[in-house]
Amino acid sequence: MRAAPRAPRPDPAPYAAAETAFAEAKAYLCSREARQMSESDIERELDRRGRELMRKHLRL
């Protein structure tokens, strides 16, 4: 008789990657680079980072 396959171990910190991405986005907003950009450029960058943040949440 074959043993049943083991269930994957739950991630002890399922939101760790998303939390890191969010912290990086916040740090970016405080950066010298961001302070020198136009609002529309910052908005585009945050849109890109926001999509990546949502992807990380969906991978849970």
N, CA, C and O atoms as a printed pandas DataFrame, in Angstrom:
     atom_number atom_name residue_name chain_id  residue_number  x_coord  y_coord  z_coord
0              1         N          MET        A               1    0.846   -1.179    0.000
1              2        CA          MET        A               1    0.000    0.000    0.000
2              3         C          MET        A               1    0.889    1.239    0.000
3              4         O          MET        A               1    1.829    1.346    0.788
4              5         N          ARG        A               2    0.584    2.149   -0.875
5              6        CA          ARG        A               2    1.381    3.368   -0.984
6              7         C          ARG        A               2    0.930    4.393    0.044
7              8         O          ARG        A               2   -0.259    4.533    0.333
8              9         N          ALA        A               3    1.895    5.093    0.580
9             10        CA          ALA        A               3    1.568    6.144    1.544
10            11         C          ALA        A               3    0.960    7.329    0.796
11            12         O          ALA        A               3    1.327    7.626   -0.341
12            13         N          ALA        A               4    0.048    7.976    1.449
13            14        CA          ALA        A               4   -0.571    9.160    0.847
14            15         C          ALA        A               4    0.485   10.257    0.720
15            16         O          ALA        A               4    1.334   10.406    1.599
16            17         N          PRO        A               5    0.438   11.018   -0.358
17            18        CA          PRO        A               5    1.417   12.098   -0.501
18            19         C          PRO        A               5    1.245   13.121    0.612
19            20         O          PRO        A               5    0.135   13.409    1.060
20            21         N          ARG        A               6    2.353   13.645    1.033
21            22        CA          ARG        A               6    2.300   14.638    2.105
22            23         C          ARG        A               6    1.813   15.973    1.550
23            24         O          ARG        A               6    2.144   16.368    0.432
24            25         N          ALA        A               7    1.043   16.629    2.344
25            26        CA          ALA        A               7    0.595   17.976    1.977
26            27         C          ALA        A               7    1.778   18.922    2.120
27            28         O          ALA        A               7    2.630   18.726    2.987
28            29         N          PRO        A               8    1.832   19.937    1.282
29            30        CA          PRO        A               8    2.935   20.890    1.416
30            31         C          PRO        A               8    2.895   21.565    2.782
31            32         O          PRO        A               8    1.828   21.816    3.342
32            33         N          ARG        A               9    4.061   21.845    3.293
33            34        CA          ARG        A               9    4.126   22.516    4.597
34            35         C          ARG        A               9    3.654   23.948    4.434
35            36         O          ARG        A               9    4.034   24.625    3.477
36            37         N          PRO        A              10    2.832   24.414    5.359
37            38        CA          PRO        A              10    2.374   25.798    5.252
38            39         C          PRO        A              10    3.538   26.761    5.455
39            40         O          PRO        A              10    4.431   26.531    6.270
40            41         N          ASP        A              11    3.497   27.821    4.704
41            42        CA          ASP        A              11    4.517   28.856    4.818
42            43         C          ASP        A              11    4.325   29.561    6.158
43            44         O          ASP        A              11    3.233   30.059    6.432
44            45         N          PRO        A              12    5.358   29.615    6.999
45            46        CA          PRO        A              12    5.198   30.260    8.308
46            47         C          PRO        A              12    4.948   31.759    8.199
47            48         O          PRO        A              12    4.420   32.368    9.129
48            49         N          ALA        A              13    5.315   32.345    7.097
49            50        CA          ALA        A              13    5.103   33.783    6.906
50            51         C          ALA        A              13    4.559   34.003    5.495
51            52         O          ALA        A              13    5.294   34.460    4.619
52            53         N          PRO        A              14    3.286   33.685    5.260
53            54        CA          PRO        A              14    2.761   33.707    3.895
54            55         C          PRO        A              14    2.788   35.075    3.236
55            56         O          PRO        A              14    2.802   35.161    2.008
56            57         N          TYR        A              15    2.796   36.123    4.004
57            58        CA          TYR        A              15    2.785   37.461    3.425
58            59         C          TYR        A              15    4.153   38.119    3.414
59            60         O          TYR        A              15    4.263   39.308    3.114
60            61         N          ALA        A              16    5.187   37.373    3.734
61            62        CA          ALA        A              16    6.525   37.962    3.844
62            63         C          ALA        A              16    6.974   38.619    2.542
63            64         O          ALA        A              16    7.491   39.736    2.570
64            65         N          ALA        A              17    6.790   37.958    1.410
65            66        CA          ALA        A              17    7.221   38.537    0.130
66            67         C          ALA        A              17    6.424   39.797   -0.187
67            68         O          ALA        A              17    6.987   40.780   -0.667
68            69         N          ALA        A              18    5.122   39.778    0.076
69            70        CA          ALA        A              18    4.293   40.949   -0.182
70            71         C          ALA        A              18    4.659   42.099    0.761
71            72         O          ALA        A              18    4.702   43.259    0.349
72            73         N          GLU        A              19    4.920   41.770    2.021
73            74        CA          GLU        A              19    5.311   42.806    2.978
74            75         C          GLU        A              19    6.636   43.438    2.575
75            76         O          GLU        A              19    6.818   44.647    2.719
76            77         N          THR        A              20    7.553   42.633    2.075
77            78        CA          THR        A              20    8.836   43.155    1.611
78            79         C          THR        A              20    8.629   44.083    0.424
79            80         O          THR        A              20    9.228   45.157    0.364
80            81         N          ALA        A              21    7.783   43.678   -0.523
81            82        CA          ALA        A              21    7.512   44.506   -1.697
82            83         C          ALA        A              21    6.871   45.835   -1.285
83            84         O          ALA        A              21    7.195   46.882   -1.844
84            85         N          PHE        A              22    5.968   45.790   -0.313
85            86        CA          PHE        A              22    5.329   47.018    0.165
86            87         C          PHE        A              22    6.347   47.930    0.846
87            88         O          PHE        A              22    6.340   49.141    0.626
88            89         N          ALA        A              23    7.216   47.360    1.666
89            90        CA          ALA        A              23    8.252   48.151    2.344
90            91         C          ALA        A              23    9.192   48.788    1.319
91            92         O          ALA        A              23    9.619   49.930    1.488
92            93         N          GLU        A              24    9.509   48.052    0.266
93            94        CA          GLU        A              24   10.373   48.601   -0.777
94            95         C          GLU        A              24    9.690   49.750   -1.507
95            96         O          GLU        A              24   10.342   50.737   -1.849
96            97         N          ALA        A              25    8.387   49.638   -1.750
97            98        CA          ALA        A              25    7.643   50.720   -2.405
98            99         C          ALA        A              25    7.621   51.962   -1.515
99           100         O          ALA        A              25    7.786   53.081   -2.001
100          101         N          LYS        A              26    7.417   51.763   -0.210
101          102        CA          LYS        A              26    7.432   52.909    0.709
102          103         C          LYS        A              26    8.809   53.559    0.742
103          104         O          LYS        A              26    8.918   54.785    0.725
104          105         N          ALA        A              27    9.847   52.753    0.789
105          106        CA          ALA        A              27   11.207   53.296    0.801
106          107         C          ALA        A              27   11.492   54.049   -0.495
107          108         O          ALA        A              27   12.149   55.089   -0.482
108          109         N          TYR        A              28   11.000   53.526   -1.602
109          110        CA          TYR        A              28   11.186   54.185   -2.890
110          111         C          TYR        A              28   10.584   55.591   -2.865
111          112         O          TYR        A              28   11.196   56.540   -3.357
112          113         N          LEU        A              29    9.377   55.723   -2.286
113          114        CA          LEU        A              29    8.729   57.031   -2.233
114          115         C          LEU        A              29    9.549   58.058   -1.459
115          116         O          LEU        A              29    9.435   59.258   -1.707
116          117         N          CYS        A              30   10.367   57.597   -0.534
117          118        CA          CYS        A              30   11.205   58.498    0.265
118          119         C          CYS        A              30   12.578   58.717   -0.363
119          120         O          CYS        A              30   13.382   59.491    0.157
120          121         N          SER        A              31   12.845   58.057   -1.453
121          122        CA          SER        A              31   14.182   58.124   -2.050
122          123         C          SER        A              31   14.422   59.440   -2.783
123          124         O          SER        A              31   13.486   60.130   -3.186
124          125         N          ARG        A              32   15.672   59.759   -2.940
125          126        CA          ARG        A              32   16.066   60.949   -3.695
126          127         C          ARG        A              32   15.569   60.845   -5.139
127          128         O          ARG        A              32   15.108   61.823   -5.727
128          129         N          GLU        A              33   15.676   59.633   -5.693
129          130        CA          GLU        A              33   15.232   59.407   -7.071
130          131         C          GLU        A              33   13.759   59.788   -7.242
131          132         O          GLU        A              33   13.406   60.494   -8.187
132          133         N          ALA        A              34   12.907   59.327   -6.336
133          134        CA          ALA        A              34   11.476   59.616   -6.436
134          135         C          ALA        A              34   11.190   61.099   -6.244
135          136         O          ALA        A              34   10.312   61.652   -6.905
136          137         N          ARG        A              35   11.915   61.736   -5.356
137          138        CA          ARG        A              35   11.690   63.168   -5.113
138          139         C          ARG        A              35   12.034   64.009   -6.334
139          140         O          ARG        A              35   11.568   65.142   -6.450
140          141         N          GLN        A              36   12.827   63.485   -7.231
141          142        CA          GLN        A              36   13.221   64.228   -8.422
142          143         C          GLN        A              36   12.328   63.915   -9.630
143          144         O          GLN        A              36   12.513   64.493  -10.701
144          145         N          MET        A              37   11.379   63.020   -9.464
145          146        CA          MET        A              37   10.510   62.613  -10.571
146          147         C          MET        A              37    9.222   63.426  -10.578
147          148         O          MET        A              37    8.824   63.998   -9.564
148          149         N          SER        A              38    8.582   63.466  -11.739
149          150        CA          SER        A              38    7.271   64.108  -11.828
150          151         C          SER        A              38    6.232   63.193  -11.167
151          152         O          SER        A              38    6.465   62.000  -10.972
152          153         N          GLU        A              39    5.094   63.779  -10.833
153          154        CA          GLU        A              39    4.034   62.984  -10.214
154          155         C          GLU        A              39    3.572   61.867  -11.143
155          156         O          GLU        A              39    3.286   60.761  -10.685
156          157         N          SER        A              40    3.498   62.141  -12.428
157          158        CA          SER        A              40    3.039   61.108  -13.361
158          159         C          SER        A              40    4.046   59.960  -13.448
159          160         O          SER        A              40    3.649   58.802  -13.577
160          161         N          ASP        A              41    5.346   60.268  -13.378
161          162        CA          ASP        A              41    6.359   59.213  -13.391
162          163         C          ASP        A              41    6.291   58.373  -12.124
163          164         O          ASP        A              41    6.426   57.151  -12.176
164          165         N          ILE        A              42    6.082   59.024  -10.996
165          166        CA          ILE        A              42    5.945   58.292   -9.729
166          167         C          ILE        A              42    4.702   57.406   -9.776
167          168         O          ILE        A              42    4.725   56.261   -9.325
168          169         N          GLU        A              43    3.625   57.949  -10.326
169          170        CA          GLU        A              43    2.389   57.171  -10.425
170          171         C          GLU        A              43    2.606   55.914  -11.272
171          172         O          GLU        A              43    2.136   54.837  -10.905
172          173         N          ARG        A              44    3.304   56.036  -12.387
173          174        CA          ARG        A              44    3.585   54.870  -13.227
174          175         C          ARG        A              44    4.436   53.839  -12.481
175          176         O          ARG        A              44    4.192   52.636  -12.576
176          177         N          GLU        A              45    5.430   54.318  -11.744
177          178        CA          GLU        A              45    6.295   53.402  -10.990
178          179         C          GLU        A              45    5.503   52.694   -9.890
179          180         O          GLU        A              45    5.669   51.492   -9.677
180          181         N          LEU        A              46    4.650   53.435   -9.198
181          182        CA          LEU        A              46    3.838   52.814   -8.146
182          183         C          LEU        A              46    2.808   51.846   -8.733
183          184         O          LEU        A              46    2.468   50.847   -8.098
184          185         N          ASP        A              47    2.318   52.131   -9.922
185          186        CA          ASP        A              47    1.412   51.207  -10.591
186          187         C          ASP        A              47    2.132   49.888  -10.862
187          188         O          ASP        A              47    1.582   48.816  -10.609
188          189         N          ARG        A              48    3.344   49.963  -11.369
189          190        CA          ARG        A              48    4.135   48.765  -11.641
190          191         C          ARG        A              48    4.395   47.988  -10.350
191          192         O          ARG        A              48    4.208   46.772  -10.298
192          193         N          ARG        A              49    4.824   48.699   -9.319
193          194        CA          ARG        A              49    5.116   48.043   -8.040
194          195         C          ARG        A              49    3.853   47.470   -7.406
195          196         O          ARG        A              49    3.896   46.412   -6.778
196          197         N          GLY        A              50    2.731   48.166   -7.569
197          198        CA          GLY        A              50    1.465   47.684   -7.020
198          199         C          GLY        A              50    1.011   46.384   -7.670
199          200         O          GLY        A              50    0.502   45.490   -6.994
200          201         N          ARG        A              51    1.198   46.280   -8.986
201          202        CA          ARG        A              51    0.852   45.028   -9.663
202          203         C          ARG        A              51    1.704   43.884   -9.144
203          204         O          ARG        A              51    1.207   42.780   -8.925
204          205         N          GLU        A              52    2.986   44.149   -8.948
205          206        CA          GLU        A              52    3.873   43.103   -8.423
206          207         C          GLU        A              52    3.462   42.715   -6.996
207          208         O          GLU        A              52    3.499   41.539   -6.632
208          209         N          LEU        A              53    3.080   43.688   -6.213
209          210        CA          LEU        A              53    2.617   43.418   -4.848
210          211         C          LEU        A              53    1.379   42.514   -4.876
211          212         O          LEU        A              53    1.285   41.572   -4.088
212          213         N          MET        A              54    0.436   42.790   -5.770
213          214        CA          MET        A              54   -0.765   41.950   -5.852
214          215         C          MET        A              54   -0.409   40.550   -6.346
215          216         O          MET        A              54   -1.006   39.574   -5.892
216          217         N          ARG        A              55    0.546   40.429   -7.262
217          218        CA          ARG        A              55    0.963   39.099   -7.707
218          219         C          ARG        A              55    1.500   38.282   -6.538
219          220         O          ARG        A              55    1.230   37.087   -6.422
220          221         N          LYS        A              56    2.253   38.936   -5.686
221          222        CA          LYS        A              56    2.816   38.222   -4.537
222          223         C          LYS        A              56    1.711   37.746   -3.599
223          224         O          LYS        A              56    1.823   36.663   -3.024
224          225         N          HIS        A              57    0.664   38.518   -3.434
225          226        CA          HIS        A              57   -0.463   38.100   -2.605
226          227         C          HIS        A              57   -1.214   36.926   -3.243
227          228         O          HIS        A              57   -1.703   36.039   -2.544
228          229         N          LEU        A              58   -1.299   36.931   -4.561
229          230        CA          LEU        A              58   -2.049   35.872   -5.244
230          231         C          LEU        A              58   -1.300   34.545   -5.233
231          232         O          LEU        A              58   -1.909   33.501   -5.470
232          233         N          ARG        A              59   -0.009   34.556   -4.965
233          234        CA          ARG        A              59    0.791   33.330   -4.955
234          235         C          ARG        A              59    0.653   32.562   -3.654
235          236         O          ARG        A              59    1.292   31.524   -3.485
236          237         N          LEU        A              60   -0.149   33.036   -2.750
237          238        CA          LEU        A              60   -0.283   32.375   -1.445
238          239         C          LEU        A              60   -0.928   31.037   -1.570
239          240         O          LEU        A              60   -1.116   30.347   -0.568
